[in-house]
């Protein structure tokens, strides 16, 4: 009779423990998805009556990037070439400057985000 009582106690405990182990293993294999934080861009009208400037910044491997400032406040920090893999910036200051000016032009026209593609940079001879 003692064996029956022990079995009644240990079988549910064993099942509970197995369930917890399984749950932990599944959590490691399939971690809960992280929700991506959405970036809210200002509307295009937000840049009509503001001062937008750029500042060229040195990048890694003797390259160049830029910051876009709205009313002297940094709004875009672009140390690398947009749309290309890697962390290197533009090979010349002139290339970074041409793209920074294009970004400002797009912002003033209301394009938000002011995306730049490879073809545009090639057309500017920035890359």
Residue, then its C-alpha position, 0 to 999 in steps of 0.5 A: x500500500x505504501x508503494x501505491x501512495x508513493x506512486x500517486x504522489x510521484x507520478x503527478x510530480x514527475x509529469x509536472x517536472x517533465x512539462x516544465x522541462x519541455x516548456x523551457x526547452x521550447x522557449x529556448x528553441x523558439x524564443x518569443x518574437x521581439x516586437x520591432x520598434x516603429x520609427x515615426x517620421x515627421x510629416x513632410x510639412x514639418x520641414x517647410x519653415x525650418x533650417x536644415x543643414x549638414x555636417x560632414x563627419x569622418x568615418x572609419x577607414x578614412x571615409x566620410x559620412x554626414x549628419x543632417x541637422x534641423x534647427x541645429x539639432x541632429x536628425x540624421x546620423x549617417x556614418x556609412x553609405x546608405x543602402x550598401x552593406x558594411x560600415x565604410x563611408x564615402x571615399x571623398x568628402x565631395x561624395x558625402x556632401x552631394x548625398x547630404x544635399x540630396x537628403x536635404x532636398x528630399x526633406x524639403x520636398x516632404x519625402x520622409x524618410x528621405x531614402x537614397x538608393x544606389x542609382x541616385x548615388x551613382x548619378x551624383x557620382x558619389x560612389 
